[in-house]
Amino acid sequence: MTLRGWATLAWQSDYGQFYLIDEEDLAFEAPIEITPEMEARSLFALSMGFVIYTADCLQQHIRIQIYDSEPNHPPAEVMSGRPRTRIETSKANFPSQKFTISSPSKPYPLPGGPTFSLDAAVVTIRISWMEFQGSRDDGVPVDPDIIEISIWPS
């Protein structure tokens, strides 16, 4: 298992969601209706791309890690040692073997946004959420949610 690339992004998920969009999908459209399964798993695999749902619309740190094979999965979030609140694994399809990140109010393609390269079109994606536990108050700063996304060829 070799780490092929990574990035950490400070993000604010509009409407509690963000997208991993295949670079060649210029007609990308996120699902309008969220099914109970999508809500329960907090994700949805599209024919080209992927939707990840968050607990709310406040700030997240999104960590994207791309590997050449399935990595080891630490039992807790590495930097804080705190347990993850949810973990899901799914297949994803990026035919161009490249994707970018976006959200409902961001233009697509995102001008100057990051592009991530993959070793395969069909990949396994593992999302680990470490969400803020407690009540949110817009006037009081809280730690951001941390969403780790590990990707490797299927």
Secondary structure, 3 states (H helix, E strand, C coil): CCEEEEEEEEEECHHHEEEEEECCCCCCCCCCCCCHHHHHHCEEECCCCEEEECCCCCEEEEEEEEECCCCCCCCCCCCCCCCCCEEEEEEEECCCCEEEEECCCCCCCCCCCCEEECCCCEEEEEEEEECCCCCCCCCCCCCCEEEEEEEEEC
